Amino acid sequence: MDGYISDVAYPALFHREMTPAWIDAVARALGCAAPDIAAPFRWCELGCGAGLNSLVSAATCPQGDFLAVDMDAAQIGEARRIAAAAALSNITFLQAGFEELAALPAEPLGCFDIIVTHGVLSWISPAQRAALHRFIDRCLKPGGLVYVHYMAQPGMAAAASAQHLVRYHASMRPGGSATRAAEALAFLRSLSEAGAGFFTAHPQERQRLEAATRMPPAALAHEWLTEHWEPFHVARVMEDFAALGCLYRGSATPLDNIDAASLPQGARRSLVGVADPALAETLRDFARNQSLRRDLYQRGGSPLSSAQHALALEQLAVTLLPGAPSGEGDLTFETPGGPVIGEAALFGPLLRALQGGPRSLGELARLPGFSPHPSQLNQAVQMLLWSGCLHPVARPLPDPAPGWRLNHQLAARPDAGWLAAPALGTALPATATEIALARAVLEGGGEAPPVMARAKRDWWVACGALPTGRAAGPVNGG
């Protein structure tokens, strides 16, 4: 399939940055006039794989209309089965390569407010990439947003040499892609352990190798063995999207939008007076030795005015996630560039207030004795979102029933590791015990695992993943 791995399916992985709720929250922080996801909207995922991101987004945003596209017929078939079993009527799965997709008549596809693609751009052929661009050019609405994830320069420059060796070694071995990828990676690891000069000159590649050895073999094959494997300079990607009428607005990774937290002080000084956006982003990538990017682009549209930006932020509601700190004392954020200290005077009142339940930023800004500058509050909340302490809350809350039906299907899978959280518009990682709890509650008649702490059970109910108490009977659509 045009140099792409087709003999093993890519594992079902979830990425919070692709969801409408997350994109909305980051767009508000950036002062971007994003589509209104509280109203009906259209969303498309290009290269959906097993469809987990699309299924969760459709189940937690019943007001949206979703299209998910992938060339893998088996994975599309399974995603369709899950959507049908969960009675998700607002999502369509389409089996097509990007060249085939770009050639389809425009009328049945329509146009989209949000288009997302993760793990695709750097791993497909130039012809497929050009077709992906043509589809976006034709189908993105004015004012619409594009989320695009790709490998970046300069962080992946040395990794290109390792990938070439792994792919060449695998091409000389028998067996399926997953087996050959694992064997080739083991060979690369033997070179590292033997003191190969490549790893001495590029110590970060030893760390990348160790991380790769913990990946599932199927994911390894897709990550390392594809014929078309290319890290991009951000300026090139910005130029490609500018040709589609799309301007770079920021990163879906909130940390990368905060220079004070993500860049060394000296590197921040190098940005003073730099007016060209592509040069500025290139300098940031060099300062961070950026390996992966999650860019947000917008077709047209002007930034929000100061008053509009303030209102958009005031209306953003957030809640604590399990494991969030108590708010006593300074916080330490472990960023790729090293630890960043979050002062207790700023972060403590936010965390303590949120222990009482979800709050909007407007409510947090009006806490007694708490008067941070709006930009400080915005950045503090974004840091807490990035670190996994907080998550946006949907307002108004959606009908949770589609999420319950999807969780009924997810909990029945042997590889289950996520549950949809309708109140948050996302999925959250779930332990085997939590998956067992979901099965017991959603199937009805089963007892929840006794080792499950009451607080954790209550949390899954509060985020909309499970009905209150035990279900009276089997969930519809199962």
DRENTISE-425556 format. One record per residue (C-alpha): residue in three letters; x, y, z. Coordinates in steps of 0.1 Angstrom, whole numbers, padded with zeros to 4 digits, always signed. Example, Ala and Ser with C-alpha at 12.3 -4.5 7.8 and 13.67 -1.06 7.14 Angstrom:
BEGIN
ALA+0123-0045+0078 SER+0137-0011+0071 
This chain:
BEGIN
MET+0000+0000+0000 ASP+0023+0027-0013 GLY+0052+0017+0010 TYR+0030+0016+0042 ILE+0028-0014+0065 SER-0003-0035+0058 ASP+0002-0070+0073 VAL-0003-0059+0109 ALA-0029-0035+0123 TYR-0018-0004+0142 PRO-0028-0007+0178 ALA-0058+0012+0191 LEU-0043+0042+0208 PHE-0061+0073+0222 HIS-0048+0109+0219 ARG-0066+0136+0239 GLU-0052+0164+0217 MET-0074+0152+0188 THR-0108+0156+0206 PRO-0131+0185+0200 ALA-0131+0194+0237 TRP-0093+0196+0239 ILE-0089+0216+0207 ASP-0116+0240+0219 ALA-0098+0246+0252 VAL-0064+0252+0235 ALA-0079+0275+0209 ARG-0095+0296+0237 ALA-0061+0298+0253 LEU-0045+0310+0221 GLY-0072+0336+0214 CYS-0084+0317+0183 ALA-0119+0321+0170 ALA-0126+0284+0169 PRO-0158+0266+0157 ASP-0185+0264+0184 ILE-0185+0227+0195 ALA-0216+0233+0217 ALA-0236+0237+0185 PRO-0238+0212+0157 PHE-0204+0208+0140 ARG-0186+0185+0116 TRP-0153+0167+0123 CYS-0131+0144+0102 GLU-0102+0122+0111 LEU-0077+0112+0083 GLY-0060+0079+0091 CYS-0082+0068+0119 GLY-0067+0032+0123 ALA-0088+0013+0148 GLY-0111+0044+0152 LEU-0108+0048+0190 ASN-0103+0086+0188 SER-0132+0090+0164 LEU-0155+0067+0184 VAL-0148+0085+0217 SER-0153+0119+0201 ALA-0186+0109+0185 ALA-0199+0093+0217 THR-0190+0123+0239 CYS-0202+0149+0214 PRO-0236+0138+0202 GLN-0242+0172+0186 GLY-0213+0166+0162 ASP-0212+0147+0129 PHE-0181+0126+0124 LEU-0163+0110+0095 ALA-0133+0087+0100 VAL-0112+0075+0071 ASP-0085+0048+0068 MET-0072+0025+0041 ASP-0072-0006+0063 ALA-0104-0024+0055 ALA-0102-0048+0085 GLN-0099-0019+0110 ILE-0126+0001+0093 GLY-0149-0030+0095 GLU-0142-0035+0132 ALA-0148+0002+0139 ARG-0181+0001+0120 ARG-0191-0029+0141 ILE-0184-0011+0174 ALA-0202+0020+0162 ALA-0233+0000+0153 ALA-0232-0020+0185 ALA-0230+0012+0205 ALA-0258+0028+0184 LEU-0236+0057+0174 SER-0256+0073+0146 ASN-0234+0104+0142 ILE-0203+0087+0129 THR-0194+0073+0095 PHE-0163+0051+0088 LEU-0149+0053+0052 GLN-0124+0028+0039 ALA-0101+0047+0014 GLY-0066+0058+0007 PHE-0060+0095+0006 GLU-0056+0096-0032 GLU-0090+0078-0035 LEU-0105+0101-0009 ALA-0093+0132-0027 ALA-0108+0120-0060 LEU-0143+0113-0045 PRO-0171+0138-0055 ALA-0173+0167-0030 GLU-0211+0165-0025 PRO-0214+0134-0004 LEU-0184+0143+0018 GLY-0194+0179+0026 CYS-0172+0203+0045 PHE-0158+0201+0081 ASP-0152+0225+0110 ILE-0123+0204+0123 ILE-0100+0180+0105 VAL-0075+0160+0125 THR-0046+0136+0115 HIS-0022+0119+0139 GLY+0007+0096+0131 VAL+0002+0100+0094 LEU+0019+0130+0077 SER+0055+0118+0083 TRP+0048+0082+0075 ILE+0031+0084+0041 SER+0043+0088+0005 PRO+0046+0123-0011 ALA+0017+0114-0034 GLN-0005+0104-0004 ARG+0005+0136+0014 ALA-0003+0157-0015 ALA-0037+0140-0017 LEU-0043+0147+0020 HIS-0036+0183+0014 ARG-0060+0184-0016 PHE-0087+0170+0006 ILE-0082+0196+0033 ASP-0081+0223+0007 ARG-0115+0212-0006 CYS-0132+0202+0026 LEU-0121+0225+0054 LYS-0147+0253+0061 PRO-0137+0289+0064 GLY-0126+0294+0100 GLY-0121+0257+0104 LEU-0092+0241+0123 VAL-0067+0214+0113 TYR-0048+0194+0139 VAL-0017+0177+0123 HIS+0009+0156+0141 TYR+0042+0148+0126 MET+0079+0141+0133 ALA+0099+0173+0135 GLN+0134+0185+0128 PRO+0159+0189+0144 GLY+0149+0164+0172 MET+0145+0135+0148 ALA+0174+0142+0125 ALA+0197+0115+0140 ALA+0168+0091+0144 ALA+0165+0091+0106 SER+0198+0071+0104 ALA+0186+0046+0129 GLN+0153+0042+0111 HIS+0171+0035+0078 LEU+0193+0008+0095 VAL+0163-0008+0112 ARG+0143-0009+0080 TYR+0172-0023+0059 HIS+0179-0050+0085 ALA+0142-0059+0086 SER+0141-0062+0048 MET+0166-0090+0050 ARG+0147-0111+0076 PRO+0118-0135+0071 GLY+0084-0133+0088 GLY+0058-0106+0094 SER+0064-0069+0099 ALA+0060-0071+0137 THR+0085-0099+0141 ARG+0110-0083+0118 ALA+0107-0049+0135 ALA+0113-0064+0169 GLU+0144-0083+0156 ALA+0158-0052+0139 LEU+0153-0032+0170 ALA+0171-0058+0191 PHE+0200-0056+0166 LEU+0201-0019+0170 ARG+0201-0023+0208 SER+0231-0047+0205 LEU+0250-0019+0187 SER+0242+0005+0215 GLU+0253-0020+0241 ALA+0285-0026+0222 GLY+0294+0011+0224 ALA+0287+0021+0188 GLY+0299+0057+0182 PHE+0265+0067+0168 PHE+0250+0064+0203 THR+0279+0081+0219 ALA+0275+0111+0196 HIS+0237+0111+0200 PRO+0229+0099+0235 GLN+0192+0109+0231 GLU+0189+0081+0205 ARG+0198+0056+0232 GLN+0168+0069+0252 ARG+0146+0068+0221 LEU+0157+0032+0216 GLU+0149+0022+0251 ALA+0114+0038+0247 ALA+0109+0019+0214 THR+0116-0014+0230 ARG+0086-0009+0253 MET+0063-0004+0223 PRO+0040-0032+0211 PRO+0055-0051+0181 ALA+0027-0040+0158 ALA+0033-0003+0167 LEU+0070-0008+0162 ALA+0064-0020+0127 HIS+0043+0010+0117 GLU+0067+0034+0134 TRP+0100+0021+0121 LEU+0095+0001+0089 THR+0074+0023+0066 GLU+0091+0031+0034 HIS+0082+0068+0036 TRP+0096+0081+0069 GLU+0103+0118+0070 PRO+0107+0144+0098 PHE+0098+0179+0087 HIS+0110+0213+0095 VAL+0081+0233+0108 ALA+0087+0261+0083 ARG+0080+0236+0055 VAL+0047+0224+0070 MET+0037+0260+0076 GLU+0044+0268+0040 ASP+0024+0238+0028 PHE-0006+0248+0049 ALA-0003+0284+0039 ALA-0008+0272+0003 LEU-0042+0259+0015 GLY-0051+0292+0030 CYS-0044+0279+0066 LEU-0023+0299+0091 TYR-0004+0284+0121 ARG-0022+0293+0153 GLY-0002+0273+0179 SER+0003+0238+0193 ALA-0022+0214+0207 THR+0004+0207+0233 PRO-0002+0236+0257 LEU+0034+0235+0271 ASP+0048+0244+0237 ASN+0027+0276+0236 ILE+0043+0289+0268 ASP+0079+0301+0261 ALA+0086+0308+0297 ALA+0080+0271+0306 SER+0093+0253+0274 LEU+0124+0274+0264 PRO+0157+0281+0281 GLN+0161+0317+0291 GLY+0188+0324+0265 ALA+0167+0309+0237 ARG+0138+0332+0247 ARG+0161+0362+0242 SER+0168+0350+0206 LEU+0131+0354+0198 VAL+0131+0391+0207 GLY+0123+0411+0176 VAL+0116+0380+0154 ALA+0084+0389+0134 ASP+0084+0360+0109 PRO+0062+0332+0124 ALA+0081+0304+0105 LEU+0114+0316+0118 ALA+0101+0320+0153 GLU+0088+0284+0153 THR+0120+0271+0139 LEU+0140+0288+0166 ARG+0116+0273+0192 ASP+0121+0238+0177 PHE+0159+0242+0178 ALA+0157+0255+0214 ARG+0137+0224+0224 ASN+0153+0200+0200 GLN+0117+0192+0190 SER+0110+0157+0179 LEU+0072+0157+0175 ARG+0047+0185+0168 ARG+0010+0188+0172 ASP+0002+0219+0151 LEU-0031+0237+0149 TYR-0039+0256+0116 GLN-0069+0277+0108 ARG-0084+0286+0074 GLY-0088+0324+0076 GLY-0103+0340+0106 SER-0089+0368+0127 PRO-0077+0364+0163 LEU-0102+0372+0190 SER-0102+0408+0203 SER-0090+0413+0238 ALA-0126+0414+0251 GLN-0136+0383+0231 HIS-0105+0364+0243 ALA-0113+0373+0279 LEU-0149+0361+0275 ALA-0138+0329+0258 LEU-0115+0321+0287 GLU-0140+0330+0314 GLN-0164+0305+0299 LEU-0139+0276+0298 ALA-0147+0251+0326 VAL-0122+0226+0340 THR-0121+0199+0366 LEU-0094+0180+0385 LEU-0083+0146+0373 PRO-0075+0117+0397 GLY-0040+0121+0412 ALA-0039+0159+0409 PRO-0018+0176+0437 SER-0036+0190+0467 GLY-0024+0226+0461 GLU-0002+0228+0492 GLY+0033+0240+0483 ASP+0050+0247+0450 LEU+0045+0223+0421 THR+0072+0208+0400 PHE+0064+0203+0363 GLU+0087+0178+0347 THR+0091+0192+0312 PRO+0113+0178+0284 GLY+0136+0207+0290 GLY+0139+0201+0327 PRO+0119+0208+0359 VAL+0097+0240+0360 ILE+0085+0253+0393 GLY+0048+0264+0396 GLU+0045+0288+0425 ALA+0021+0278+0453 ALA+0007+0314+0454 LEU-0007+0309+0418 PHE-0014+0272+0416 GLY-0025+0265+0451 PRO-0058+0285+0451 LEU-0067+0269+0417 LEU-0062+0234+0429 ARG-0079+0239+0462 ALA-0109+0255+0446 LEU-0113+0227+0421 GLN-0114+0201+0448 GLY-0150+0213+0453 GLY-0159+0204+0417 PRO-0156+0219+0382 ARG-0152+0257+0379 SER-0150+0281+0350 LEU-0120+0302+0346 GLY-0142+0332+0353 GLU-0152+0317+0387 LEU-0115+0309+0394 ALA-0105+0344+0386 ARG-0130+0357+0412 LEU-0118+0336+0441 PRO-0115+0356+0474 GLY-0081+0371+0478 PHE-0069+0358+0445 SER-0062+0382+0416 PRO-0038+0369+0391 HIS-0032+0387+0358 PRO-0055+0371+0332 SER-0024+0358+0312 GLN-0010+0342+0344 LEU-0043+0324+0350 ASN-0045+0313+0314 GLN-0010+0299+0314 ALA-0014+0283+0348 VAL-0045+0264+0337 GLN-0028+0254+0304 MET+0001+0240+0324 LEU-0022+0220+0346 LEU-0041+0207+0315 TRP-0008+0197+0299 SER+0005+0179+0330 GLY-0027+0158+0334 CYS-0039+0175+0365 LEU-0070+0191+0349 HIS-0093+0185+0319 PRO-0119+0207+0302 VAL-0155+0201+0311 ALA-0183+0201+0286 ARG-0209+0228+0292 PRO-0238+0220+0288 LEU-0231+0184+0297 PRO-0240+0160+0269 ASP-0263+0131+0270 PRO-0241+0104+0286 ALA-0260+0074+0271 PRO-0239+0072+0239 GLY-0207+0071+0261 TRP-0222+0043+0282 ARG-0230+0023+0252 LEU-0195+0028+0238 ASN-0179+0018+0271 HIS-0200-0013+0271 GLN-0182-0023+0239 LEU-0148-0011+0250 ALA-0149-0030+0283 ALA-0157-0062+0264 ARG-0125-0061+0244 PRO-0094-0081+0256 ASP-0071-0050+0249 ALA-0094-0026+0267 GLY-0075+0002+0284 TRP-0097+0033+0280 LEU-0132+0044+0289 ALA-0151+0073+0274 ALA-0158+0102+0298 PRO-0187+0121+0283 ALA-0186+0150+0309 LEU-0150+0157+0298 GLY-0153+0150+0261 THR-0124+0125+0262 ALA-0113+0090+0272 LEU-0093+0082+0303 PRO-0069+0053+0308 ALA-0086+0025+0329 THR-0070-0003+0349 ALA-0081-0039+0346 THR-0101-0034+0378 GLU-0118-0003+0365 ILE-0126-0021+0332 ALA-0141-0049+0353 LEU-0162-0023+0372 ALA-0175-0009+0339 ARG-0185-0044+0327 ALA-0203-0051+0359 VAL-0222-0018+0359 LEU-0230-0016+0322 GLU-0240-0052+0318 GLY-0262-0051+0349 GLY-0266-0079+0374 GLY-0229-0081+0382 GLU-0212-0069+0413 ALA-0185-0042+0411 PRO-0151-0054+0421 PRO-0148-0051+0459 VAL-0113-0038+0458 MET-0124-0007+0439 ALA-0122+0023+0462 ARG-0155+0041+0466 ALA-0139+0074+0456 LYS-0127+0060+0423 ARG-0161+0045+0415 ASP-0177+0078+0422 TRP-0152+0095+0399 TRP-0161+0073+0370 VAL-0198+0081+0376 ALA-0191+0118+0379 CYS-0172+0120+0346 GLY-0201+0103+0329 ALA-0184+0070+0321 LEU-0209+0050+0341 PRO-0245+0054+0352 THR-0252+0062+0388 GLY-0253+0030+0408 ARG-0258-0003+0390 ALA-0277-0005+0358 ALA-0311-0020+0358 GLY-0304-0041+0328 PRO-0281-0045+0298 VAL-0271-0013+0281 ASN-0290-0007+0248 GLY-0270-0013+0217 GLY-0249-0042+0232 
